[in-house]
Amino acid sequence: MTPAEQHTVPINAPRLDQYLAGLLAGQSRSQVQRLIAEGHVRLNDGPARAGSRLRSGDRLSWELPAVTPTRLQPEAMDLRVLYEDDDLIVIDKPAGLVVHPGPGHATGTLVHGLLGRGPGWSTIGGTERPGIVHRLDRDTSGLMVVARNDDAHRELARQLQRRIMTRKYRAIVVGEVGDPAARIEAPIGRDPKNRQRMAVVAGGRDALTEFRRLGVAAGHSLLEVKLGSGRTHQ
C-alpha cells in the first residue's frame, strides 16, 4: 500500500469519482470507483462514495494498493512493432486480436504477447493490463501506444485526456455518404434489444465523432474518423 496522500478541494465539483480521476493520472474513472468501493478513499476523514458532491474546502485522502505480480503467462507472438524506446512501444494491432484478458479470452491477447517480449511494463492498469494505456476493439486494427513504466503511462494518459495525443481511424461504411464532413454528437449506451451491442440510446453517455469523406465507390464510402470521446464500440 502506498502512503496516504492528502488533498484539499479548491472548488465545488459534482462527483467525487470524476474529480479524483482527474487528479490521479493514469487511473480511469472505473479504477477510481473501485478504489472508492474498496475503502481506499476517504472524504473529510469519513467513508467516501463515488457520487458524493464535493465542496470547496473538503478534504480528500487516498492510498493505492500495492500491485501484485501478474499471473498471466507470457506467450510468443509476432507483434508488428513500429517504434520502441525505454518508455514506450508503438504496435500495429491487427483486427481480431483482443487487447487484454476478459470473459472468453483468457489467453492469446495482446497483453500475453507483450509479456512474451519480456518484463518491464507499467503497472498502473493492474495485473491484467500491464502497459495498456488505451485499447482498441477486437475487430479494429490500428496503432497502440503501450507504456513501459508508470511515469510514461501517466504522461500518455494525460495527453489522451487533454486531447494532446489524438486518434484517427479510416473506416469503410455501407452507403454513399453525401456530406463531405460532419460532426456527430449522440449518447451511446447498451442496446436494449441486444445487451452485447452498443447503440444510440436516451440516457447513454455523451459521445462525439467527427468524420471527413475521402472517397465514394460501389455503394460504399471511405471515411477518416476522429473520436472526441472513447466510448465502447463508438
RAWO-V289524 format. One line per field, one symbol per residue. ss: DSSP state (2 for helix, 1 for strand, 0 for the rest). burial: I if it has 16 or more other ideal C-beta (glycine too) atoms within 10 Angstrom, else O. Layout:
ss = ???
burial = ???
This chain:
ss = 000011110000100222222220000022222222200011100110000001000011110000000000000000001111000111111000000001001000022222220000000000000001000000000111111002222222222220000001111111000000111110011110011111110000100111111111100111111110000000
burial = OOOOOOOOIOOOIOOIIOIIIOOIIIIIOOIIIIIIOOOIIIIOOOOIOIOIOIOOOIOIOIOIOOOOOIOIOOOOOOIOOOOOOOOIIOIOIOOOIIIIIOOOOOOOIIIIIIIOIOOOIIIIIOOOIIIIIOIIOOOIOOOIIIIIIIOIIIIIIOOIOOOOOOIOIOOOOOOOIOOOOOOOOOOIIOOOOOOOOIOOOOOIOOIOIOIOIOOOOOOOIOIOIOIOOOIOOI
